[in-house]
Amino acid sequence: MMVTPDSTFEDLEKVRHALGLDKSIWQQYVEYVTNILHGDFGDSYYFQRPVLDLLQERLPATLKIQSIALLVSLPLAILFGIISAIKRNSILDNAVTIFVVAGRSIPSFWFGLLMVMIFSVNLGWLPPSGYGEPSQLIMPVIAVAAGMGGQCDQADQILYAGCHASGLHHDGQGKRCERKHGDCQTRIT
């Protein structure tokens, strides 16, 4: 259905009509939204199949990778948040902060490509692609978990924000929150 440099004008017009490019941009947009609302995502030019079928085929793998990544990143994020809260302004806290900022800053697809280059192409330790074997899940899970962990790892900031919102003041060492009301002090350690 695509044109080549040596295609005729009639071929070009057929393709324009088949793709709906002979309609106004507003008509194209309304048709697009209507089709999406009816579950018609169109056909893939590459696979020559409905896009919805392709999405349904790949959904189980996506959910599996996301679930494993969440199970990996959440405990690590909680652990790193606790370490940062307890060891506030220490070398360990700074290392965790650098790790978290890197996890949030580097896009998952770029981190995944870097891992493929290092661990598959250069070192040959892991397969560069595929699905089904545990060794094929390691790099995708790490790439997705790194971004998730960076988003989840803010337990100490949430703790201090919660302290301030409820009238508590932290002691600056990350060890306790105090509620000060006149003569009365309540400590949460």
N, C-alpha and C positions, 0 to 999 in steps of 0.2 A: 504494500500500500504506500510505500515511500517513493519519492522521486529521486532520480539520479541526474547528474549534470547534462546527460544527453536526452532527457525526457522531453516530450513535446508539450506544447501549451495545453493541449487537451488533457494530457495525463496530469498536469499540474492542477487544472480545474477539477478533475475527478477527485483528486486527493483532497483539495480544499473543501469540496462538497461533502466527501465522506467524513472529514474531521469536523465539519460544521463551521469552518473558518469563513464561509461565505455569508454568515449571519453577523449581525451587529454584536459588539462586545457584551451588551446588556442581555441580548437573547441567549448568547452562549452561557453567560453566568446564570441566568434563571434556569436554563436547561440543566446545567451542571448541578446546581443546588437541588433541583427537583429529582434528578437521578440519584444523587447521594441520599436524599431523604427516603427514597424507595429502595435503597440498598444496592443500587447499580453504580459501581465504582469504575465502570468502563472496562476496556480490554487492555492488557499489557501488549505494547508493541513488540517487546523482546520475546515474550513467551507465547504470544498469540492466544492467550487464555484470559478469562475474566479475572480481574484483580481481586475480587472478593474470594474466589477459590484459592488464589495464591496466599492471601492473608490467612485463610482458615487452615491451610496446610502448615504454615509456619508458626501459628499461634501456640501450639503445645511446646515447641522448642523455646520460644520466647518466654513463656510463662515459667518453664523449668529453670532457665538461666536466671530470670528475675527472682524467683523464689529462693534459689540457692544463694544468690548474691545477697539477698536480704538476710538470710540466716547467717551468713558470714559477716556482713557489715554491721548489723545491729549490735551483737555482743562486743565486737571490737570498738565500735563507736562509744558504747556505754563505758567500756574499760578506759578508753582514751579520755573520755570526759571526766571520769573519776580521777584519773592520774593528773589531768590538768587542774582539777579543782583542788586536789590535795597538795600538789607540788607547784603551786602558783608561782610564776616568774622564775622557775628554775630552768636548767638546761633541758631536762626531760620535758617540761611544759613547752619550751620553745621548739623542741624536736617534734612533738605532737602537733603543735600549731603549724609548722612547716609541712608536715605530712598531710594535715587536713586541708590547708590552702592548696597544696599541689593536687589533692584529690578532687577538690571543687573546681580548680582552674583548668586542668587538662581535660579536654573532652574525651569521653569514653572511646569513641572511634579512633582518636589519635593515639591514646594510650594502648588500645588493642593493636594498632598497626606497629607501634614501637615494640610491643611484646612479640609480635610475629617476627619482626626483623631480628630481634635479639635471640629469642628462645627457639625459633623454628629455623630461620634461615642461617644465622651465624653459628649457633651452638648445636642445633639439631636435636634438642631435648624434647620438644613437644610438636605434635602435628599442627600444621598451619591452618587446617580447616577440617570440616567434618562434624558429625553429630552422632552421638550414640555411646561412644566409649568415654569413660571418666577422664582420660587424658585429653580428650577433645573439648571438655568443658572447662578446664582449668583457666585458660587465658580469657575466654569470654566472661566467666564469673568474676575473675579478678578485675577486669576492666570496668565492669558494671558496679561491682562492690566498692571500688575506689571512689567513684563518684557518689554512691549512696552513703558511704561512711563519712565522707566530707560533709554531707548535708545533715546527717544524724548527729554528728559529734559536736554538739553545742550544749551539753548537759550543764557545764559550769556556768555558761552565760545565762541559760534558762533559770538555773538556781538563783543566781544573783538578781536577775530581773524579777523573779517571783518574790524574792526577799524584799526588794525595794517596793514592789507593788502592794505588798501586804503590810507595809509600815516597818519592815525589818531592815536592819543595816548589817552588812557583813563586816567582819573584822579585818579584811584586807589580806588575810593569810589563807583564805579558802577553807577555814576550819569550822566556823560557826556563824550563825545569824543571831542578832540580838533585837528584841523588841523593846523600845524605850518609851515608856509612858510615865512621865513624872518620876516617882521614886521606884517604880516597879520595873524590873528587867526580866525578860524571859529569854533563855538561851536555847537555841536549837543546835546541837552538835552532831 
